[in-house]
């Protein structure tokens, strides 16, 4: 019997436009194709939520993507 471990990472971001959000989502999806990525731009923290399976996740890559796009990313504890 195999078990699937889900990891959820939540971030406060400086992303405010739907265009930027879609662009960043695409870059993250290219790096982590099995992940589920969503922005909540209606939230005061412009939240990014990334759900991955079985530890297929590298936060440094996410940080690099945000730096490349000139946006800020902060971990939100939950």
N, C-alpha and C positions, 0 to 999 in steps of 0.2 A: 504494500500500500504506500503510494507516494503522497506526501503532503505538500501543498503549495503555501509558501509563506508570502504574504503581502506586506510590502513596506509602503507607508504613506509619508511623504515629505511635504511640509507646508511652509511657504515663504511669503514674506512681505516684499513687495516689489515697487519699483518706480514706474512701472508700465501703466500708461493711462489710456492709450488708444487701442482700439480693436485691431488695427493694422499691425501694430508692434506685437501685440499678443499673438496673433496668428503666425507672424514670422518666427517668433521665439518658439511657439508650439511646434512648428514644422522642424526647426533645428533640433529640438529635444527629441522629437519623434524619430528623426534620422539616426540619432545616437542610441536611442532606447526604443526600438520599434514595438516592443510588447507592452510599453507603458501607457497609462491613461493620464492625459495632461489637461488641466483646465485652469483658466483664469477666472476670477470673480472681480471684475473691474467696478462693480457697484459697491464693493466693500471698501471701507476707508483705507485699508492696507493693500488694495489691489492684489489680492491673494493669488498665488500660484500654487496649485496642488498637483503633485505627481505621485501616481500609484504604480508601483512596480512589483513584479513577481520574482520570487526566489533570489533576491539580492542583486538583480541585474540593474545596478544603479551606481553611478559615480558622481558625487556631488561636485567634485572639481571641474568636471566637464560642464555642469550647469553654470557654475561660477564663470567659467571661460566664455560661455555663450552670452551671458549677461554683460560681461565686460566688453565683449566684441560689439554688442548692440548699444553700448553706453547707457546701461540701466543698472540700478542698484538692486541687490538681492540680500535679504536677511532671513535667517531661520526663525520661524514662529513656533514656539513650544505649544503643544496641545496635550 
